[in-house]
Amino acid sequence: MHNFGMPRVGDIAFARLFNQTILYSTRVVHEKDIVPQFPSQELGFHHVAREIWNRSPETASPPKDQTYIVCDNSGEDPSCSNGLPIEDLRPEDHDYYMGSKNEVCHYDKHDSDFHLPGQSVR
């Protein structure tokens, strides 16, 4: 199973059960994407393993030219995206994965509404 920009979806018990049940899973996080940092660990949430951290700020580069770090199997590796200060996180990094812009559900930073492609934005 491969996820891109996945938020925390359960507590530590859920993460352990998931990791025991789904043996081959990756969770890709692009650079400073804010979405994977919520809901917070302080609320009892915990990521499933294993994070693959895309450290490439250049969002338009092809996947082969991007830099990826394979994080530890804890789900909350402090040397990966979990170690970023909250003030450094960027919503716009959630729009790009593997060099492509996510066009399924887009958040325009100049508008407070989510919209689907082809819908007009106020």
N, C-alpha and C positions, 0 to 999 in steps of 0.2 A: 504494500500500500504506500502511495506517495502523496503527501499533502503539501500544499504551498500556502504559506501565510496563515497557518492554523492557529487559532487562539487556544488557550488552555480550556479543556472541556470537562475535566473531572478532578478529583482529589488524588492523593498519593495511592490510595487503594485501587482506584480506577486505573491509574497509570500502570501500576504493577500488573493488574489483571490483563490489561491491554497488551503490555509487553510480553507476557507469558503466552497469550493467545495468538497474537499477530506477530509472528517471528521475524518477518522481513518488512520493516516499515521505516520510512524516512519522512522527516518533516523539514522542508526547505524554508529558510527564512532569508529574505532579501535585505541585505545591508542593515538599515535601521528601521525596518518595518515595525510600526507601533502595534498592529493587531496581535501578533503572537505574545505580547507582554501583558495581555489582559484575558480574562479576569486575573487579578493579582494573586501572587503566592500568599500575601497577607490574609486573603479571604479563604485560604485553604486549597486553592487550585494548584495543579502540578501538571507539567507537560509530559506527554508520552515520549519515549525515546525513538529515534535518534535524530538529533538536529544535524542538518547540513546547512552551514551558514555561508551564504553567497556574499562575499565581501566586496563585490564589484560595484562601485558607485555609478559606473557608466551603464545606464540601463538599456541603451540601444545596442550594445555590443552583442555579437552572437554568443551563445552559450559556451562554445569552445574557448572563447577569449576571456571568460570570466574566472574569478578566483573563488574556489569553494574550500571550506574547512569542515572536516568531519569531526564533530564534537563527541564528547564522551557519551556513554550510554545512560547517563543519569536522567536525561530529559531537561535538566536545569543546569547545564554546564556554565559556570561563571566566566569561563574564558571565551565563551561564544556570545550570542546575542543577549543572553540573560544577564551578562555583565555590563550592558550599556546603561549609562545614566538616563533616567526617564526624560530629562530635558533634551537629550540628543535624538530621541525617536522622531520619525517622520511618517505621517500618514501617506504621503505620496510614494513611499517605497513599497507600499502594499499594491500599488498599481502595476508594478513591473516584476515579472519573474522569468528567468532564463532568457533575458533580452527581449521579451515581448510584453506589450502593454495588455493588461487585463481589460477586456472590453465587455465582460459579462455584467459586472456590477461596478460602476465607476463613481467615485466621490470627487466632485469638483471642489477644490479648496476655496473657490470663490462663491460657492453656493452651499447652503446648509442641507440640501436634499440629495439623496442617492437617486440615480437614474440609470435606466437601461439604455444601451446604444440605440440611436434613432429617436429617442425622446428629446423633446426640447427642454432646455434648462432656462429657468427664469432669469 
